[in-house]
Amino acid sequence: MISVIIPTLNEHENIRRCIECIKDEGGDPEIIVCDGGSSDATVQIVREYDDAMLIETGKGRGGQMNRGATAANGEVLLFLHADTKLEKGWSGELLSALADESVVGGAFTFKIDDPSRRYRLIESWVKLRCSLFRLPYGDQGIFVRRCIFDKTGGYRDIPLMEDVEIIGRLKKEGRLVFLGKCAVTHARRWIGKGWIRASVSNQIVMLMYKLGIDPHTLARFYYR
């Protein structure tokens, strides 16, 4: 079984689309939504789905995903952002990749849900980053074998870069793969900040993280 774990915080505009794309795939994946205290209709929407488990947690994506992993029954854990939907056929490709025992996990191909050419530049950069550094971000839908996730201790309870941090530990356990199927994410981050500012901000935060700056300091810079 694949357990799909979705952390949410005020995602009423996106959560239905995210859940529906999982259900449309078939194969009966387990759906677990971990809400960090939404003040909008997110929780009410999730409760409409009898086949989706709702866990109400404290705020913090790393902690939310760990709670979901604890409740999960699947041998494979897929952590999916609520503003992201997966391309049809994702589950078959994921399971085929994990048929290779050297593979401990991976992520999908990054795509932004907007036809503007500027976003193709961002997608190309992400593809290059993954090729050179084997470094996916959380918006690519990170998946991992349950046994490896447990062995490494799961996500760290930090306000930012929890995806980068865990990828660094997973790479020490085995091979990460990048699937051809796309994780299609909403363009809202780039629309809200402006695509150039958002892209530059992401690279600055990554550089600061690599220089050892505390994630709490990074979060204050990133979310200002």
C-alpha positions in Angstrom: 0.0 0.0 0.0 1.0 3.6 -0.7 0.1 6.0 2.0 -0.3 9.6 0.8 0.3 12.1 3.5 -0.9 15.7 2.9 0.0 18.5 5.4 -2.5 21.3 5.3 -2.9 24.8 6.7 -5.8 26.9 5.1 -5.8 25.0 1.9 -9.6 25.0 1.2 -8.9 26.2 -2.4 -6.6 23.2 -3.2 -7.3 20.2 -1.0 -10.3 18.9 -2.9 -8.3 18.9 -6.2 -5.4 17.2 -4.4 -7.5 14.4 -2.9 -9.4 13.8 -6.1 -6.3 13.3 -8.1 -5.2 10.6 -5.7 -8.7 8.9 -5.8 -8.8 9.1 -9.6 -5.6 7.1 -9.8 -7.3 4.0 -8.4 -5.3 1.2 -6.6 -6.8 2.3 -3.3 -3.9 4.3 -1.8 -4.3 5.4 1.8 -5.0 9.2 2.1 -4.0 10.9 5.3 -4.5 14.7 5.7 -2.7 16.3 8.7 -4.1 19.7 9.4 -2.1 22.3 11.3 -5.0 24.3 12.6 -6.8 25.7 9.5 -9.2 28.6 10.1 -10.9 28.1 6.7 -13.0 25.3 5.3 -10.1 22.8 4.8 -11.1 20.5 7.6 -14.7 20.4 6.6 -13.8 19.5 3.0 -11.6 16.7 4.1 -14.4 15.3 6.3 -16.6 14.9 3.2 -14.3 12.0 2.2 -15.0 8.8 4.1 -11.9 7.2 2.7 -9.6 10.0 3.8 -8.1 10.0 7.4 -8.0 13.5 9.1 -5.5 14.2 11.8 -5.5 17.6 13.5 -2.1 18.5 14.7 -0.1 21.5 15.8 1.3 23.9 13.1 4.6 22.9 11.5 4.9 20.8 8.3 7.6 18.5 9.6 5.6 17.6 12.6 2.4 17.2 10.6 4.0 14.8 8.2 5.5 12.8 11.0 2.1 12.4 12.6 0.7 11.2 9.3 3.6 8.7 8.9 2.9 7.3 12.4 -0.7 6.7 11.5 0.0 5.3 8.1 -0.3 1.6 7.2 1.5 1.7 3.9 5.0 0.3 3.1 5.6 3.4 1.0 5.1 6.9 2.2 4.4 9.7 -0.2 4.4 13.3 1.2 2.4 15.5 -1.1 1.7 19.3 -0.8 -1.9 20.2 -0.8 -1.5 22.6 -3.8 0.0 19.8 -5.9 -1.6 17.2 -8.0 0.0 14.1 -9.5 -0.1 13.1 -13.2 -2.2 10.1 -14.0 -0.2 6.9 -13.8 2.0 8.1 -10.9 1.4 5.1 -8.7 2.5 2.5 -11.2 5.7 4.3 -12.0 6.5 4.8 -8.3 6.0 1.1 -7.6 8.1 0.1 -10.6 10.9 2.2 -9.4 10.8 0.7 -6.0 11.1 -2.8 -7.5 14.8 -2.0 -7.5 15.9 -2.7 -3.9 18.7 -0.2 -4.1 16.1 2.6 -4.5 15.1 4.0 -1.1 12.8 6.8 -2.5 12.6 9.7 -4.8 10.3 12.4 -6.2 8.4 13.3 -9.3 9.2 15.7 -12.1 8.5 19.3 -11.1 5.9 21.2 -13.1 4.0 24.5 -12.5 0.4 24.8 -13.3 0.7 27.8 -15.5 1.3 28.1 -19.3 3.5 31.2 -19.1 7.0 30.6 -20.6 8.7 32.1 -17.5 7.7 29.0 -15.5 9.4 26.7 -18.0 12.7 28.4 -16.9 12.0 27.5 -13.3 11.1 23.9 -14.3 14.4 23.6 -16.2 16.4 24.9 -13.3 14.7 22.3 -11.0 15.5 19.6 -13.5 19.1 20.6 -13.5 19.3 20.8 -9.7 17.9 17.3 -9.4 20.3 16.0 -12.1 23.4 17.5 -10.6 22.7 17.3 -6.8 19.9 14.7 -6.5 18.0 17.3 -4.5 14.2 17.4 -4.8 12.1 19.7 -2.8 8.8 18.9 -1.1 6.7 20.3 -3.9 7.9 17.4 -6.1 6.1 14.8 -4.0 8.8 13.1 -2.0 8.3 9.3 -1.5 10.3 6.9 0.6 10.1 3.3 1.8 8.5 3.2 5.3 11.4 1.2 6.8 13.9 3.8 5.6 11.8 6.7 6.9 11.6 5.0 10.3 15.3 4.2 10.3 16.3 7.8 9.7 13.9 9.2 12.2 11.5 11.1 9.9 11.3 14.8 9.4 13.0 17.3 11.7 10.7 19.7 13.5 12.0 22.8 11.9 10.1 25.7 10.3 11.8 25.5 6.9 14.0 23.3 4.8 12.6 20.1 6.4 12.5 18.6 2.9 16.2 19.4 2.1 17.3 18.1 5.5 15.6 14.7 5.2 16.8 14.3 1.6 20.4 14.6 2.9 19.9 11.7 5.2 18.0 9.6 2.7 20.8 9.8 0.2 23.0 8.1 2.7 20.7 5.1 2.8 20.5 4.3 -0.9 19.5 5.6 -4.3 17.0 8.3 -5.0 15.2 8.3 -8.3 13.2 11.0 -10.2 10.1 9.8 -12.0 8.9 10.9 -15.4 5.4 11.6 -14.1 4.8 15.1 -13.0 3.9 16.7 -9.7 2.0 19.8 -10.9 2.1 22.5 -8.3 0.1 25.8 -8.1 1.9 28.9 -9.3 0.7 31.0 -6.3 4.1 31.3 -4.7 5.6 32.9 -7.8 2.4 35.0 -8.4 2.3 36.3 -4.9 6.0 37.4 -4.6 6.7 37.9 -8.3 8.4 35.1 -10.1 11.9 36.6 -10.2 11.8 37.6 -6.5 10.5 34.2 -5.4 13.1 32.4 -7.5 16.0 34.5 -6.1 14.6 34.2 -2.6 14.7 30.4 -2.9 18.3 30.3 -3.9 19.4 32.7 -1.2 17.6 30.6 1.5 19.3 27.5 0.1 22.7 29.2 0.2 22.1 30.4 3.8 21.1 26.9 4.8 24.2 25.4 3.4 26.2 28.0 5.3 24.7 26.7 8.5 22.1 29.5 9.2 19.5 28.3 11.7 16.2 27.3 10.0 14.2 29.6 12.3 16.2 32.5 11.0 15.7 31.3 7.5 11.9 31.1 8.0 11.8 34.7 9.2 13.6 35.8 6.1 11.6 33.6 3.7 8.1 34.5 5.1 8.7 38.2 5.6 
